Amino acid sequence: MKIPLLFTTLLSLLLNAASILSSPVQDPELVVQEVNEKINVSRRSLGFLSCGSGNPMDDCWRCDPDWEKNRQRLADCAIGFGKHAIGGRDGKIYVVTDSGDDAVNPKPGTLRYGAIQNKPLWIIFARDMVIKLKQELMLNSFKTIDGRGASVHIAGGPCITIQFVTNIIIHGLNIHDCKQGGNAYVRDSPEHYGYRTVSDGDGVSIFGGSHVWVDHCSLSNCRDGLIDAIHGSTAITLSNNYLTHHDKVMLLGHSDSYTQDKNMQVTIAFNHFGEGLVQRMPRCRHGYFHVVNNDYTHWEMYAIGGSADPTINSQGNRFLAPDRVEDKEVTKHEDAPESKWKHWNWRSEGDLMLNGAYFIQSGAGASSNYAKASSLSARPSSLVSSMTDGAGALSCRKGKRC
């Protein structure tokens, strides 16, 4: 078999699986069963291996058949601006055994109980489960949520909030059908709970957070953004995620007037932006954004947009434009006339443009010092298929490579 055929087969199966996730949560156990069957069968039939894929984050750990015994090694594999996010690497393993939720008095064994602890924890799951949170999951600092070895869905309720905390890793989760929460009390540490106003309904909300790595998650069909980072958040890597069936995918920056976001630095790498996406992949305001080796197979309005003079460095991505002539532009300069945005530093280097896609560059070009600081060098866009064909939550089994 030739590699393109393998990729086409797997992509078809993953898109079919994503269409299941995009529907309302009616029977969560059926969702888990159907998604796992489609993805697992395809990966077994394709002899799914990551070694030498050219994806440096995956090649750091996925070749290890004893990954389950060496879980915390993952914390040393991040690249990009979130590379120093160690999560719960230096803490104990905490096992989620109970899919229930209590926003104020969480029980030991539940996800929320582990997430709010003051000490570092590496959180794993005893079995496949669907967790319908009653309110936002407020993570405390130095936490890893590691879904490897189980099929874990955070779905049907409010989802994950990273607010004014640091060193967070979220890996291997299915996050979809997220709803608004709020007007309720929510605990964020063993000693404190407070009243939360209405939330946006994001899949992952990063609010004033730093050193954050979101990796190998499958996200779709949330009320607001799939992943949003605002209010001075920085040192973030968003990698190897599979994003589908959503309108406003990623918002990076609170508002054009919130100048504290000028320190925001985000790496967006090896993600697959797939079926049913409309816009904001990402939509940037202030700061610097390194968009590298992602696969864009669908958008309806635009792929990468921005306002308020962000620096966008696009390298080695593959952009497949929609068939509509009016929507082939990758970029969108929002809320500004050309007399302003022509000075914004937006660079495209080594990007592969398909089906008429085009990227409008502006400014003097992103400084090479920025790319160096991100610690991630772009691979050729011709390798995007192999580097992103494992995007999304993986099916990892003990004693076998993921």
KOLDRENGU-664705 format. One record per residue (C-alpha): x, y, z; residue number from 1. Coordinates in nm, 2 decimals, m for minus. Example, Ala and Ser with C-alpha at 12.3 -4.5 7.8 and 13.67 -1.06 7.14 Angstrom:
KOLDRENGU-664705
PAPA | c1 | c2 | c3 | i
PAPA | 1.23 | m0.45 | 0.78 | 1
PAPA | 1.37 | m0.11 | 0.71 | 2
***
This chain:
KOLDRENGU-664705
PAPA | c1 | c2 | c3 | i
PAPA | 0.00 | 0.00 | 0.00 | 1
PAPA | 0.11 | 0.35 | m0.06 | 2
PAPA | 0.11 | 0.61 | 0.21 | 3
PAPA | m0.14 | 0.85 | 0.05 | 4
PAPA | m0.40 | 0.57 | 0.04 | 5
PAPA | m0.34 | 0.48 | 0.40 | 6
PAPA | m0.39 | 0.84 | 0.50 | 7
PAPA | m0.70 | 0.88 | 0.29 | 8
PAPA | m0.85 | 0.57 | 0.45 | 9
PAPA | m0.78 | 0.68 | 0.81 | 10
PAPA | m0.89 | 1.04 | 0.74 | 11
PAPA | m1.23 | 0.91 | 0.61 | 12
PAPA | m1.28 | 0.70 | 0.92 | 13
PAPA | m1.18 | 0.98 | 1.16 | 14
PAPA | m1.41 | 1.23 | 0.99 | 15
PAPA | m1.70 | 0.98 | 1.02 | 16
PAPA | m1.61 | 0.94 | 1.39 | 17
PAPA | m1.61 | 1.32 | 1.43 | 18
PAPA | m1.96 | 1.34 | 1.28 | 19
PAPA | m2.08 | 1.12 | 1.57 | 20
PAPA | m1.91 | 1.35 | 1.82 | 21
PAPA | m2.07 | 1.66 | 1.67 | 22
PAPA | m2.43 | 1.54 | 1.74 | 23
PAPA | m2.60 | 1.61 | 2.08 | 24
PAPA | m2.50 | 1.38 | 2.36 | 25
PAPA | m2.79 | 1.14 | 2.38 | 26
PAPA | m2.63 | 0.81 | 2.47 | 27
PAPA | m2.27 | 0.87 | 2.58 | 28
PAPA | m2.17 | 0.51 | 2.60 | 29
PAPA | m2.28 | 0.46 | 2.24 | 30
PAPA | m2.07 | 0.76 | 2.14 | 31
PAPA | m1.76 | 0.60 | 2.31 | 32
PAPA | m1.83 | 0.26 | 2.15 | 33
PAPA | m1.88 | 0.38 | 1.80 | 34
PAPA | m1.58 | 0.63 | 1.80 | 35
PAPA | m1.35 | 0.37 | 1.94 | 36
PAPA | m1.45 | 0.10 | 1.70 | 37
PAPA | m1.40 | 0.32 | 1.39 | 38
PAPA | m1.06 | 0.46 | 1.50 | 39
PAPA | m0.92 | 0.14 | 1.65 | 40
PAPA | m1.00 | m0.08 | 1.35 | 41
PAPA | m0.84 | 0.17 | 1.11 | 42
PAPA | m0.53 | 0.20 | 1.32 | 43
PAPA | m0.49 | m0.18 | 1.36 | 44
PAPA | m0.53 | m0.23 | 0.98 | 45
PAPA | m0.28 | 0.04 | 0.90 | 46
PAPA | m0.01 | m0.08 | 1.13 | 47
PAPA | m0.01 | 0.26 | 1.30 | 48
PAPA | 0.34 | 0.36 | 1.41 | 49
PAPA | 0.49 | 0.70 | 1.50 | 50
PAPA | 0.86 | 0.63 | 1.50 | 51
PAPA | 1.05 | 0.85 | 1.26 | 52
PAPA | 0.73 | 1.04 | 1.16 | 53
PAPA | 0.91 | 1.37 | 1.17 | 54
PAPA | 0.68 | 1.49 | 1.45 | 55
PAPA | 0.93 | 1.55 | 1.73 | 56
PAPA | 0.67 | 1.55 | 2.01 | 57
PAPA | 0.53 | 1.22 | 1.91 | 58
PAPA | 0.86 | 1.06 | 1.84 | 59
PAPA | 0.97 | 1.16 | 2.19 | 60
PAPA | 0.73 | 0.91 | 2.35 | 61
PAPA | 0.50 | 0.71 | 2.12 | 62
PAPA | 0.77 | 0.46 | 2.02 | 63
PAPA | 0.79 | 0.33 | 2.38 | 64
PAPA | 0.58 | 0.01 | 2.43 | 65
PAPA | 0.61 | 0.08 | 2.81 | 66
PAPA | 0.46 | 0.42 | 2.79 | 67
PAPA | 0.21 | 0.32 | 3.06 | 68
PAPA | 0.49 | 0.26 | 3.31 | 69
PAPA | 0.67 | 0.58 | 3.20 | 70
PAPA | 0.37 | 0.82 | 3.18 | 71
PAPA | 0.54 | 1.12 | 3.32 | 72
PAPA | 0.81 | 1.11 | 3.05 | 73
PAPA | 0.55 | 1.29 | 2.84 | 74
PAPA | 0.61 | 1.61 | 3.03 | 75
PAPA | 0.96 | 1.63 | 2.87 | 76
PAPA | 0.83 | 1.61 | 2.51 | 77
PAPA | 0.66 | 1.95 | 2.47 | 78
PAPA | 0.81 | 2.18 | 2.21 | 79
PAPA | 0.72 | 2.54 | 2.14 | 80
PAPA | 0.63 | 2.82 | 2.37 | 81
PAPA | 0.46 | 2.57 | 2.61 | 82
PAPA | 0.77 | 2.35 | 2.63 | 83
PAPA | 0.83 | 2.42 | 3.00 | 84
PAPA | 0.48 | 2.30 | 3.10 | 85
PAPA | 0.56 | 2.01 | 3.33 | 86
PAPA | 0.21 | 1.95 | 3.46 | 87
PAPA | 0.21 | 1.70 | 3.74 | 88
PAPA | 0.54 | 1.54 | 3.64 | 89
PAPA | 0.68 | 1.57 | 3.99 | 90
PAPA | 0.37 | 1.45 | 4.17 | 91
PAPA | 0.19 | 1.12 | 4.23 | 92
PAPA | m0.04 | 0.94 | 4.00 | 93
PAPA | m0.41 | 1.00 | 4.08 | 94
PAPA | m0.66 | 0.76 | 3.93 | 95
PAPA | m1.01 | 0.87 | 3.83 | 96
PAPA | m1.24 | 0.59 | 3.92 | 97
PAPA | m1.58 | 0.78 | 3.94 | 98
PAPA | m1.73 | 0.97 | 3.65 | 99
PAPA | m1.96 | 1.16 | 3.88 | 100
PAPA | m1.92 | 1.53 | 3.96 | 101
PAPA | m2.00 | 1.77 | 4.25 | 102
PAPA | m1.88 | 2.12 | 4.18 | 103
PAPA | m1.85 | 2.22 | 4.55 | 104
PAPA | m1.78 | 1.90 | 4.74 | 105
PAPA | m1.61 | 1.66 | 4.49 | 106
PAPA | m1.57 | 1.30 | 4.60 | 107
PAPA | m1.23 | 1.13 | 4.61 | 108
PAPA | m1.19 | 0.93 | 4.28 | 109
PAPA | m1.36 | 1.20 | 4.07 | 110
PAPA | m1.18 | 1.41 | 3.81 | 111
PAPA | m1.27 | 1.73 | 3.99 | 112
PAPA | m1.13 | 1.61 | 4.33 | 113
PAPA | m0.79 | 1.55 | 4.17 | 114
PAPA | m0.79 | 1.87 | 3.95 | 115
PAPA | m0.84 | 2.11 | 4.25 | 116
PAPA | m0.56 | 1.97 | 4.48 | 117
PAPA | m0.28 | 2.20 | 4.57 | 118
PAPA | 0.00 | 1.95 | 4.51 | 119
PAPA | 0.12 | 1.83 | 4.17 | 120
PAPA | m0.08 | 1.53 | 4.03 | 121
PAPA | m0.06 | 1.32 | 3.72 | 122
PAPA | m0.43 | 1.23 | 3.66 | 123
PAPA | m0.52 | 0.91 | 3.47 | 124
PAPA | m0.84 | 0.71 | 3.42 | 125
PAPA | m0.92 | 0.36 | 3.54 | 126
PAPA | m1.15 | 0.28 | 3.25 | 127
PAPA | m1.34 | 0.44 | 2.95 | 128
PAPA | m1.58 | 0.70 | 3.08 | 129
PAPA | m1.80 | 1.00 | 2.98 | 130
PAPA | m1.78 | 1.28 | 3.23 | 131
PAPA | m2.06 | 1.53 | 3.22 | 132
PAPA | m1.94 | 1.81 | 3.44 | 133
PAPA | m2.20 | 2.01 | 3.64 | 134
PAPA | m1.99 | 2.33 | 3.63 | 135
PAPA | m1.65 | 2.43 | 3.48 | 136
PAPA | m1.36 | 2.22 | 3.59 | 137
PAPA | m1.13 | 2.47 | 3.76 | 138
PAPA | m0.78 | 2.33 | 3.74 | 139
PAPA | m0.52 | 2.40 | 4.01 | 140
PAPA | m0.15 | 2.45 | 3.91 | 141
PAPA | 0.08 | 2.16 | 3.83 | 142
PAPA | m0.17 | 1.92 | 3.69 | 143
PAPA | m0.17 | 1.67 | 3.40 | 144
PAPA | m0.49 | 1.51 | 3.28 | 145
PAPA | m0.37 | 1.21 | 3.08 | 146
PAPA | m0.64 | 1.02 | 2.89 | 147
PAPA | m0.40 | 0.75 | 2.75 | 148
PAPA | m0.52 | 0.39 | 2.80 | 149
PAPA | m0.89 | 0.49 | 2.82 | 150
PAPA | m1.14 | 0.66 | 2.60 | 151
PAPA | m1.23 | 0.97 | 2.80 | 152
PAPA | m1.50 | 1.21 | 2.69 | 153
PAPA | m1.57 | 1.54 | 2.86 | 154
PAPA | m1.90 | 1.62 | 2.71 | 155
PAPA | m2.25 | 1.75 | 2.75 | 156
PAPA | m2.18 | 2.01 | 3.02 | 157
PAPA | m1.94 | 2.29 | 3.10 | 158
PAPA | m1.58 | 2.19 | 3.03 | 159
PAPA | m1.22 | 2.28 | 3.13 | 160
PAPA | m1.10 | 2.62 | 3.27 | 161
PAPA | m0.74 | 2.71 | 3.33 | 162
PAPA | m0.76 | 3.04 | 3.52 | 163
PAPA | m0.47 | 3.21 | 3.68 | 164
PAPA | m0.28 | 2.89 | 3.72 | 165
PAPA | 0.04 | 2.75 | 3.57 | 166
PAPA | 0.20 | 2.43 | 3.44 | 167
PAPA | m0.09 | 2.24 | 3.30 | 168
PAPA | m0.09 | 1.95 | 3.05 | 169
PAPA | m0.41 | 1.82 | 2.89 | 170
PAPA | m0.35 | 1.51 | 2.68 | 171
PAPA | m0.56 | 1.25 | 2.51 | 172
PAPA | m0.92 | 1.37 | 2.59 | 173
PAPA | m1.23 | 1.39 | 2.37 | 174
PAPA | m1.38 | 1.73 | 2.45 | 175
PAPA | m1.71 | 1.81 | 2.28 | 176
PAPA | m2.06 | 1.94 | 2.31 | 177
PAPA | m1.95 | 2.18 | 2.58 | 178
PAPA | m2.22 | 2.40 | 2.74 | 179
PAPA | m2.23 | 2.72 | 2.94 | 180
PAPA | m2.21 | 2.69 | 3.32 | 181
PAPA | m2.21 | 2.95 | 3.60 | 182
PAPA | m2.44 | 3.13 | 3.83 | 183
PAPA | m2.32 | 2.87 | 4.08 | 184
PAPA | m2.06 | 2.80 | 4.33 | 185
PAPA | m1.75 | 2.61 | 4.21 | 186
PAPA | m1.45 | 2.48 | 4.41 | 187
PAPA | m1.10 | 2.56 | 4.28 | 188
PAPA | m0.89 | 2.43 | 4.57 | 189
PAPA | m0.94 | 2.23 | 4.88 | 190
PAPA | m0.97 | 2.55 | 5.08 | 191
PAPA | m1.17 | 2.77 | 4.85 | 192
PAPA | m1.49 | 2.78 | 4.64 | 193
PAPA | m1.65 | 3.09 | 4.49 | 194
PAPA | m1.94 | 3.21 | 4.29 | 195
PAPA | m1.89 | 3.18 | 3.92 | 196
PAPA | m2.08 | 3.40 | 3.67 | 197
PAPA | m2.20 | 3.25 | 3.34 | 198
PAPA | m1.91 | 3.09 | 3.14 | 199
PAPA | m1.87 | 3.10 | 2.76 | 200
PAPA | m1.90 | 2.73 | 2.69 | 201
PAPA | m1.54 | 2.67 | 2.57 | 202
PAPA | m1.39 | 2.33 | 2.53 | 203
PAPA | m1.07 | 2.46 | 2.70 | 204
PAPA | m1.06 | 2.81 | 2.84 | 205
PAPA | m0.72 | 2.96 | 2.93 | 206
PAPA | m0.77 | 3.28 | 3.13 | 207
PAPA | m0.45 | 3.44 | 3.27 | 208
PAPA | m0.28 | 3.10 | 3.25 | 209
PAPA | 0.08 | 3.02 | 3.16 | 210
PAPA | 0.30 | 2.72 | 3.07 | 211
PAPA | 0.01 | 2.52 | 2.92 | 212
PAPA | 0.02 | 2.23 | 2.68 | 213
PAPA | m0.29 | 2.09 | 2.51 | 214
PAPA | m0.19 | 1.78 | 2.31 | 215
PAPA | m0.36 | 1.50 | 2.12 | 216
PAPA | m0.72 | 1.60 | 2.21 | 217
PAPA | m1.02 | 1.57 | 1.98 | 218
PAPA | m1.24 | 1.87 | 2.01 | 219
PAPA | m1.57 | 1.95 | 1.84 | 220
PAPA | m1.91 | 2.12 | 1.87 | 221
PAPA | m1.88 | 2.35 | 2.17 | 222
PAPA | m2.09 | 2.65 | 2.24 | 223
PAPA | m1.82 | 2.91 | 2.21 | 224
PAPA | m1.45 | 2.83 | 2.13 | 225
PAPA | m1.28 | 2.49 | 2.11 | 226
PAPA | m0.97 | 2.64 | 2.27 | 227
PAPA | m0.95 | 3.01 | 2.38 | 228
PAPA | m0.66 | 3.19 | 2.55 | 229
PAPA | m0.72 | 3.54 | 2.69 | 230
PAPA | m0.64 | 3.79 | 2.96 | 231
PAPA | m0.26 | 3.77 | 2.96 | 232
PAPA | m0.22 | 3.40 | 2.90 | 233
PAPA | 0.11 | 3.30 | 2.75 | 234
PAPA | 0.37 | 3.02 | 2.71 | 235
PAPA | 0.12 | 2.79 | 2.54 | 236
PAPA | 0.16 | 2.50 | 2.30 | 237
PAPA | m0.15 | 2.36 | 2.12 | 238
PAPA | m0.04 | 2.05 | 1.93 | 239
PAPA | m0.15 | 1.73 | 1.77 | 240
PAPA | m0.52 | 1.81 | 1.82 | 241
PAPA | m0.80 | 1.71 | 1.58 | 242
PAPA | m1.06 | 1.98 | 1.56 | 243
PAPA | m1.39 | 1.94 | 1.37 | 244
PAPA | m1.75 | 2.06 | 1.34 | 245
PAPA | m1.73 | 2.41 | 1.49 | 246
PAPA | m1.76 | 2.78 | 1.40 | 247
PAPA | m1.52 | 2.99 | 1.61 | 248
PAPA | m1.23 | 2.75 | 1.67 | 249
PAPA | m0.96 | 2.93 | 1.85 | 250
PAPA | m0.96 | 3.29 | 2.00 | 251
PAPA | m0.62 | 3.41 | 2.12 | 252
PAPA | m0.65 | 3.74 | 2.28 | 253
PAPA | m0.92 | 3.90 | 2.49 | 254
PAPA | m0.99 | 4.22 | 2.30 | 255
PAPA | m0.81 | 4.48 | 2.08 | 256
PAPA | m0.79 | 4.72 | 2.37 | 257
PAPA | m0.65 | 4.46 | 2.62 | 258
PAPA | m0.28 | 4.54 | 2.57 | 259
PAPA | m0.16 | 4.30 | 2.84 | 260
PAPA | m0.20 | 4.03 | 2.57 | 261
PAPA | 0.11 | 4.17 | 2.39 | 262
PAPA | 0.32 | 3.92 | 2.59 | 263
PAPA | 0.11 | 3.63 | 2.46 | 264
PAPA | 0.32 | 3.36 | 2.28 | 265
PAPA | 0.15 | 3.06 | 2.14 | 266
PAPA | 0.27 | 2.77 | 1.93 | 267
PAPA | 0.01 | 2.59 | 1.71 | 268
PAPA | 0.17 | 2.28 | 1.57 | 269
PAPA | 0.08 | 1.94 | 1.40 | 270
PAPA | m0.29 | 2.00 | 1.44 | 271
PAPA | m0.55 | 1.88 | 1.19 | 272
PAPA | m0.82 | 2.14 | 1.13 | 273
PAPA | m1.08 | 1.92 | 0.97 | 274
PAPA | m1.44 | 1.88 | 0.86 | 275
PAPA | m1.70 | 2.14 | 0.95 | 276
PAPA | m1.48 | 2.42 | 1.06 | 277
PAPA | m1.57 | 2.78 | 0.97 | 278
PAPA | m1.32 | 3.03 | 1.11 | 279
PAPA | m1.05 | 3.13 | 1.37 | 280
PAPA | m0.78 | 2.87 | 1.33 | 281
PAPA | m0.67 | 3.08 | 1.51 | 282
PAPA | m0.80 | 3.44 | 1.54 | 283
PAPA | m0.52 | 3.64 | 1.70 | 284
PAPA | m0.51 | 3.99 | 1.86 | 285
PAPA | m0.19 | 4.09 | 2.04 | 286
PAPA | 0.13 | 3.89 | 2.07 | 287
PAPA | 0.33 | 3.63 | 1.87 | 288
PAPA | 0.18 | 3.32 | 1.71 | 289
PAPA | 0.39 | 3.04 | 1.55 | 290
PAPA | 0.16 | 2.83 | 1.33 | 291
PAPA | 0.37 | 2.54 | 1.21 | 292
PAPA | 0.31 | 2.21 | 1.02 | 293
PAPA | m0.07 | 2.20 | 1.06 | 294
PAPA | m0.31 | 2.04 | 0.81 | 295
PAPA | m0.60 | 2.26 | 0.71 | 296
PAPA | m0.85 | 2.05 | 0.52 | 297
PAPA | m1.16 | 2.26 | 0.57 | 298
PAPA | m1.27 | 2.62 | 0.64 | 299
PAPA | m1.57 | 2.81 | 0.53 | 300
PAPA | m1.47 | 3.18 | 0.59 | 301
PAPA | m1.10 | 3.18 | 0.66 | 302
PAPA | m0.82 | 2.99 | 0.84 | 303
PAPA | m0.60 | 3.24 | 1.01 | 304
PAPA | m0.72 | 3.59 | 1.12 | 305
PAPA | m0.62 | 3.87 | 1.34 | 306
PAPA | m0.66 | 4.23 | 1.46 | 307
PAPA | m0.46 | 4.46 | 1.68 | 308
PAPA | m0.13 | 4.40 | 1.51 | 309
PAPA | m0.04 | 4.04 | 1.60 | 310
PAPA | 0.27 | 3.88 | 1.47 | 311
PAPA | 0.19 | 3.56 | 1.28 | 312
PAPA | 0.46 | 3.33 | 1.15 | 313
PAPA | 0.31 | 3.05 | 0.93 | 314
PAPA | 0.55 | 2.78 | 0.83 | 315
PAPA | 0.52 | 2.45 | 0.66 | 316
PAPA | 0.14 | 2.42 | 0.68 | 317
PAPA | m0.08 | 2.26 | 0.42 | 318
PAPA | m0.39 | 2.47 | 0.33 | 319
PAPA | m0.66 | 2.31 | 0.12 | 320
PAPA | m0.90 | 2.59 | 0.01 | 321
PAPA | m1.28 | 2.53 | m0.02 | 322
PAPA | m1.42 | 2.51 | m0.37 | 323
PAPA | m1.60 | 2.85 | m0.33 | 324
PAPA | m1.40 | 3.12 | m0.51 | 325
PAPA | m1.48 | 3.38 | m0.25 | 326
PAPA | m1.33 | 3.18 | 0.04 | 327
PAPA | m0.99 | 3.07 | m0.08 | 328
PAPA | m0.79 | 3.33 | 0.11 | 329
PAPA | m0.62 | 3.17 | 0.42 | 330
PAPA | m0.59 | 3.50 | 0.60 | 331
PAPA | m0.84 | 3.76 | 0.73 | 332
PAPA | m0.73 | 4.10 | 0.86 | 333
PAPA | m1.01 | 4.19 | 1.09 | 334
PAPA | m1.14 | 4.53 | 1.21 | 335
PAPA | m0.87 | 4.73 | 1.03 | 336
PAPA | m0.83 | 4.91 | 0.70 | 337
PAPA | m0.54 | 4.80 | 0.47 | 338
PAPA | m0.35 | 5.12 | 0.57 | 339
PAPA | m0.31 | 4.97 | 0.91 | 340
PAPA | m0.28 | 4.59 | 0.85 | 341
PAPA | m0.02 | 4.63 | 0.58 | 342
PAPA | 0.22 | 4.70 | 0.86 | 343
PAPA | 0.13 | 4.39 | 1.06 | 344
PAPA | 0.40 | 4.12 | 1.05 | 345
PAPA | 0.23 | 3.82 | 0.89 | 346
PAPA | 0.47 | 3.58 | 0.72 | 347
PAPA | 0.41 | 3.26 | 0.52 | 348
PAPA | 0.72 | 3.04 | 0.46 | 349
PAPA | 0.71 | 2.70 | 0.30 | 350
PAPA | 0.33 | 2.67 | 0.32 | 351
PAPA | 0.16 | 2.44 | 0.07 | 352
PAPA | m0.13 | 2.61 | m0.10 | 353
PAPA | m0.39 | 2.38 | m0.26 | 354
PAPA | m0.70 | 2.44 | m0.46 | 355
PAPA | m0.63 | 2.80 | m0.51 | 356
PAPA | m0.55 | 2.88 | m0.14 | 357
PAPA | m0.35 | 3.20 | m0.09 | 358
PAPA | m0.20 | 3.38 | 0.21 | 359
PAPA | m0.17 | 3.76 | 0.21 | 360
PAPA | 0.16 | 3.86 | 0.37 | 361
PAPA | 0.22 | 4.19 | 0.53 | 362
PAPA | 0.47 | 4.39 | 0.73 | 363
PAPA | 0.85 | 4.33 | 0.73 | 364
PAPA | 0.81 | 3.97 | 0.82 | 365
PAPA | 0.84 | 3.79 | 1.15 | 366
PAPA | 1.18 | 3.82 | 1.32 | 367
PAPA | 1.39 | 3.50 | 1.30 | 368
PAPA | 1.45 | 3.55 | 1.67 | 369
PAPA | 1.09 | 3.47 | 1.74 | 370
PAPA | 1.10 | 3.14 | 1.55 | 371
PAPA | 1.42 | 3.05 | 1.74 | 372
PAPA | 1.26 | 3.13 | 2.07 | 373
PAPA | 0.97 | 2.90 | 2.00 | 374
PAPA | 1.21 | 2.60 | 1.98 | 375
PAPA | 1.02 | 2.44 | 1.69 | 376
PAPA | 1.17 | 2.44 | 1.34 | 377
PAPA | 0.92 | 2.38 | 1.06 | 378
PAPA | 0.95 | 2.05 | 0.86 | 379
PAPA | 0.87 | 2.05 | 0.49 | 380
PAPA | 0.50 | 2.09 | 0.42 | 381
PAPA | 0.52 | 1.77 | 0.21 | 382
PAPA | 0.55 | 1.58 | 0.54 | 383
PAPA | 0.23 | 1.72 | 0.69 | 384
PAPA | 0.03 | 1.41 | 0.62 | 385
PAPA | 0.26 | 1.18 | 0.82 | 386
PAPA | 0.31 | 1.43 | 1.10 | 387
PAPA | m0.06 | 1.49 | 1.16 | 388
PAPA | m0.22 | 1.15 | 1.07 | 389
PAPA | m0.23 | 1.07 | 1.45 | 390
PAPA | m0.39 | 1.40 | 1.55 | 391
PAPA | m0.65 | 1.38 | 1.81 | 392
PAPA | m0.70 | 1.14 | 2.11 | 393
PAPA | m0.50 | 0.82 | 2.05 | 394
PAPA | m0.60 | 0.46 | 2.12 | 395
PAPA | m0.32 | 0.35 | 2.36 | 396
PAPA | m0.30 | 0.00 | 2.51 | 397
PAPA | m0.07 | m0.13 | 2.77 | 398
PAPA | 0.24 | m0.30 | 2.64 | 399
PAPA | 0.20 | m0.16 | 2.29 | 400
PAPA | 0.31 | 0.15 | 2.11 | 401
PAPA | 0.05 | 0.42 | 2.09 | 402
***
